[in-house]
């Protein structure tokens, strides 16, 4: 396994819509392993392939077992309720903000062997999955903020850049 380079805000790949996974190949399996290794090394709990320059609709999430569950071609098919919570992102180190999202979702995806599954998630796991699925559509969590907050954060990034060693004070998805 290898640790991949996480693309940072400003990299055009983060704004691209990822292509569907057509079939699970040995290359995709290796990328999924590398993504899990990268997610844990970077102290994140979710990672979308696009964040490491792989333009395919796949992501990994640590669902609390110390491993990474793969979601290939994930689609949110149901959602409801509302929650507001702090989000950070491996692609925006040191930047945190409260984001409003649905409280619960149902995701349909394929696992790392290509077998379809459905996953109902609520609370924090629902937030993580929505954040990562957004990445696959070229959407960053700052895009979900009100204009004033979003513009303030963008100015801060332009003025100060990202910290060399971001403090792990919030949750980085």
Residue pairs with C-beta under 8 A, 6 or more apart in sequence:
1 33
1 34
1 36
1 37
2 34
2 37
3 34
3 37
3 38
3 41
4 34
4 35
4 38
4 52
4 53
5 52
5 53
6 38
6 42
6 47
6 51
6 52
6 90
6 91
7 13
7 14
7 50
7 51
7 52
7 53
7 91
8 91
8 92
8 93
8 162
9 91
9 92
9 95
9 140
9 142
9 157
9 162
11 91
13 50
13 53
13 55
14 50
14 51
14 91
14 135
14 138
14 140
15 138
16 50
16 55
16 138
17 136
17 137
17 138
18 48
18 49
18 50
18 55
18 56
18 57
18 58
18 135
18 136
18 137
19 55
19 56
19 57
20 56
20 57
20 73
21 28
21 56
21 57
21 58
21 72
21 73
21 110
23 114
24 72
24 110
24 112
24 113
24 114
28 56
28 58
28 72
29 112
31 49
31 54
31 56
31 58
32 58
32 60
32 68
32 70
32 112
34 52
35 47
35 49
35 52
35 54
35 58
35 59
35 60
35 68
36 47
36 60
36 62
36 67
36 68
38 47
38 52
39 45
39 46
39 47
39 60
39 62
39 68
39 90
40 62
40 68
42 90
42 172
43 168
43 172
44 62
44 90
44 172
44 173
45 61
45 62
45 128
45 171
45 172
45 173
46 59
46 60
46 61
46 62
46 128
46 129
46 131
46 132
46 173
47 59
47 60
47 68
47 90
47 132
48 58
48 59
48 132
48 133
48 135
48 136
49 55
49 56
49 57
49 58
49 59
49 136
50 135
50 136
50 138
51 90
51 91
51 135
57 72
57 73
57 74
57 136
58 70
58 71
58 72
58 73
58 136
59 70
59 71
59 74
59 132
59 133
59 135
59 136
60 68
60 69
60 70
60 71
61 68
61 69
61 71
61 125
61 128
61 129
61 132
62 68
62 69
63 69
63 125
69 111
70 111
70 112
71 107
71 109
71 110
71 111
71 119
71 129
71 132
72 109
72 110
72 111
72 112
72 114
73 109
73 110
74 107
74 108
74 109
74 129
74 132
74 133
74 136
75 107
75 108
75 109
75 133
76 105
76 106
76 107
76 129
76 130
76 133
77 106
77 107
77 108
77 118
78 105
78 106
79 102
79 104
79 105
79 106
80 102
80 103
80 104
81 102
81 103
81 104
81 122
82 100
82 101
82 102
82 103
83 100
83 101
83 102
83 103
83 123
83 126
83 127
84 98
84 99
84 100
84 101
85 98
85 99
85 101
85 124
85 127
86 96
86 97
86 98
86 99
86 170
86 171
87 96
87 97
87 98
87 99
87 127
87 131
87 141
87 170
87 171
87 173
88 94
88 95
88 96
88 170
88 171
88 172
88 173
89 95
89 131
89 140
89 141
89 172
89 173
90 172
90 173
91 135
91 140
92 140
92 141
92 142
92 157
92 162
93 162
93 163
93 166
93 172
94 162
94 163
94 166
94 167
95 142
95 153
95 156
95 157
95 162
96 169
96 170
97 141
97 142
97 145
97 149
97 153
99 127
99 131
99 141
99 144
99 145
100 144
101 126
101 127
101 130
101 144
102 126
102 130
103 122
103 123
103 126
104 120
104 121
104 122
104 123
104 126
105 120
105 121
105 122
105 126
105 129
105 130
106 118
106 119
106 120
106 121
107 118
107 119
107 121
107 129
107 133
108 116
108 117
108 118
109 116
109 117
109 119
110 116
110 117
111 117
119 129
121 129
127 173
128 173
131 141
131 173
132 173
134 140
134 141
134 143
134 144
141 173
142 150
142 153
142 154
143 150
145 153
166 172
